[in-house]
């Protein structure tokens, strides 16, 4: 019996103990009321006995009332501790999430920084060529043209003979 296993949780056992003490305190107050009425209506010898018992009952009632109040305060304190513990667990979870998000955010910021530097340096796709890039392109084309054995240049189409301006003036009547 000393090491029996209760299936009730600590909270349930505490609640049962608190309600038991409150019932006993109520029973003690009822006993006190009955004793007070009997003390007034009894003889001297029994009055002294009842007065001593009444004093014990009053002390017992005070003790039970105090214990009940302290147990109720302890119950509120336990609830407070559970709430704080739950909040601490939530903060711990948030901290873990933040620790996971910081490297992701750092990588995203690095990518944004890289993109901004490429755009400001003109290295983004579709950007107009810089003068240095144009010079390099011209030099590459010239080197390629020099390596080719024969460069065929397209001849302009033959135009009809256009009279010279002097010939036009002669043709005009004065």
C-alpha positions as CSV (number, residue, x, y, z in Angstrom):
1,X,0.0,0.0,0.0
2,X,3.0,2.3,0.5
3,X,4.1,2.1,-3.1
4,X,0.8,1.8,-4.9
5,X,0.6,3.2,-8.3
6,X,-2.2,5.8,-8.9
7,X,-3.4,6.3,-12.4
8,X,-4.5,9.8,-11.5
9,X,-2.2,12.6,-12.6
10,X,-0.6,14.9,-10.1
11,X,-3.0,17.6,-11.0
12,X,-6.1,15.4,-10.4
13,X,-4.8,14.2,-7.1
14,X,-4.1,17.8,-6.0
15,X,-7.6,18.8,-7.1
16,X,-9.1,15.9,-5.1
17,X,-7.1,16.9,-2.0
18,X,-8.2,20.5,-2.3
19,X,-11.8,19.6,-2.6
20,X,-11.5,17.2,0.4
21,X,-9.9,19.9,2.6
22,X,-12.6,22.4,1.5
23,X,-15.3,19.8,2.5
24,X,-13.6,19.2,5.8
25,X,-13.4,22.9,6.5
26,X,-17.1,23.3,5.8
27,X,-17.9,20.3,8.1
28,X,-15.7,21.9,10.8
29,X,-17.6,25.1,10.5
30,X,-20.9,23.3,10.8
31,X,-19.6,21.5,13.9
32,X,-18.4,24.8,15.4
33,X,-21.9,26.3,14.9
34,X,-23.5,23.3,16.6
35,X,-21.0,23.4,19.5
36,X,-21.6,27.1,20.0
37,X,-25.3,26.6,20.4
38,X,-24.8,23.7,22.8
39,X,-22.2,25.6,25.0
40,X,-24.8,28.3,25.8
41,X,-27.5,25.8,26.8
42,X,-25.4,23.4,28.9
43,X,-24.5,23.2,32.6
44,X,-21.2,24.5,34.0
45,X,-19.3,21.2,34.0
46,X,-20.3,20.2,30.5
47,X,-20.0,23.8,29.4
48,X,-16.2,23.8,30.2
49,X,-15.8,20.5,28.3
50,X,-17.7,21.8,25.3
51,X,-15.8,25.1,25.4
52,X,-12.5,23.2,25.2
53,X,-13.8,21.1,22.3
54,X,-15.2,24.3,20.7
55,X,-11.7,25.9,21.0
56,X,-10.1,22.8,19.3
57,X,-12.8,22.9,16.6
58,X,-12.2,26.6,15.9
59,X,-8.4,26.0,15.7
60,X,-9.0,23.1,13.4
61,X,-11.3,25.2,11.2
62,X,-8.7,27.9,11.0
63,X,-6.0,25.3,10.0
64,X,-8.2,23.7,7.3
65,X,-9.3,27.1,6.0
66,X,-5.6,28.2,5.8
67,X,-4.6,25.0,4.1
68,X,-7.4,25.3,1.6
69,X,-6.4,28.8,0.8
70,X,-2.7,27.8,0.4
71,X,-3.6,24.8,-1.7
72,X,-5.8,27.0,-4.0
73,X,-3.0,29.5,-4.3
74,X,-0.6,26.6,-5.1
75,X,-3.1,25.4,-7.8
76,X,-3.1,28.9,-9.4
77,X,0.7,29.0,-9.1
78,X,0.9,25.6,-10.9
79,X,-1.4,26.9,-13.7
80,X,0.9,30.0,-13.9
81,X,4.0,27.8,-14.2
82,X,2.3,25.7,-16.9
83,X,1.4,28.8,-18.9
84,X,5.0,30.2,-18.6
85,X,6.4,26.8,-19.5
86,X,4.2,26.6,-22.6
87,X,5.2,30.1,-23.6
88,X,8.9,29.2,-23.1
89,X,8.4,26.2,-25.3
90,X,6.8,28.3,-28.0
91,X,9.6,30.8,-27.8
92,X,12.1,27.9,-28.2
93,X,10.2,26.7,-31.3
94,X,10.3,30.2,-32.7
95,X,14.0,30.5,-32.0
96,X,14.6,27.2,-33.8
97,X,12.6,28.5,-36.8
98,X,14.6,31.7,-36.8
99,X,17.9,29.9,-36.6
100,X,16.8,27.9,-39.7
101,X,15.6,31.0,-41.5
102,X,18.8,33.2,-40.9
103,X,21.0,31.2,-43.3
104,X,18.3,31.1,-46.0
105,X,17.8,34.9,-45.6
106,X,21.6,35.5,-45.8
107,X,21.8,33.5,-49.0
108,X,18.8,35.4,-50.5
109,X,20.4,38.7,-49.6
110,X,23.7,37.6,-51.1
111,X,21.9,36.7,-54.4
112,X,20.1,40.0,-54.4
113,X,23.4,41.8,-53.8
114,X,25.0,39.9,-56.6
115,X,22.1,40.7,-58.9
116,X,22.3,44.4,-58.1
117,X,26.0,44.5,-58.7
118,X,25.6,42.8,-62.0
119,X,22.9,45.2,-63.0
120,X,24.9,48.2,-61.9
121,X,27.9,46.8,-63.8
122,X,25.9,46.2,-66.9
123,X,26.3,42.4,-66.7
124,X,22.7,41.5,-67.0
125,X,21.2,39.7,-70.0
126,X,20.2,42.1,-72.7
127,X,22.3,44.9,-71.4
128,X,23.9,47.2,-74.1
129,X,27.5,46.5,-74.7
130,X,30.1,48.7,-73.0
131,X,32.8,50.5,-75.0
132,X,35.4,48.0,-73.8
133,X,33.2,45.1,-74.9
134,X,32.6,46.7,-78.3
135,X,36.3,47.2,-78.8
136,X,37.0,43.5,-77.9
137,X,34.2,42.5,-80.3
138,X,35.7,44.6,-83.2
139,X,39.2,43.2,-82.5
140,X,37.8,39.6,-82.6
141,X,36.1,40.2,-85.9
142,X,39.2,41.8,-87.3
143,X,41.4,38.9,-86.2
144,X,38.9,36.4,-87.7
145,X,38.8,38.4,-91.0
146,X,42.6,38.4,-91.1
147,X,42.7,34.6,-90.6
148,X,40.3,34.0,-93.5
149,X,42.2,33.6,-96.8
150,X,39.9,35.6,-99.0
151,X,37.3,38.1,-98.0
152,X,34.5,38.5,-100.5
153,X,33.1,42.0,-100.5
154,X,29.7,42.4,-102.0
155,X,29.8,44.8,-104.9
156,X,27.0,47.4,-105.1
157,X,24.5,46.9,-107.9
158,X,25.2,48.7,-111.1
159,X,23.2,51.8,-111.4
160,X,22.0,53.4,-114.6
161,X,24.1,56.0,-116.0
162,X,23.1,59.2,-114.4
163,X,24.0,62.3,-116.4
164,X,26.5,64.6,-114.8
165,X,25.2,67.9,-113.5
166,X,26.9,69.8,-116.2
167,X,25.3,67.7,-118.9
168,X,21.9,68.4,-117.3
169,X,22.4,72.1,-117.5
170,X,23.3,72.0,-121.2
171,X,20.2,70.1,-121.9
172,X,18.0,72.7,-120.3
173,X,16.8,75.5,-122.5
174,X,17.8,78.9,-121.4
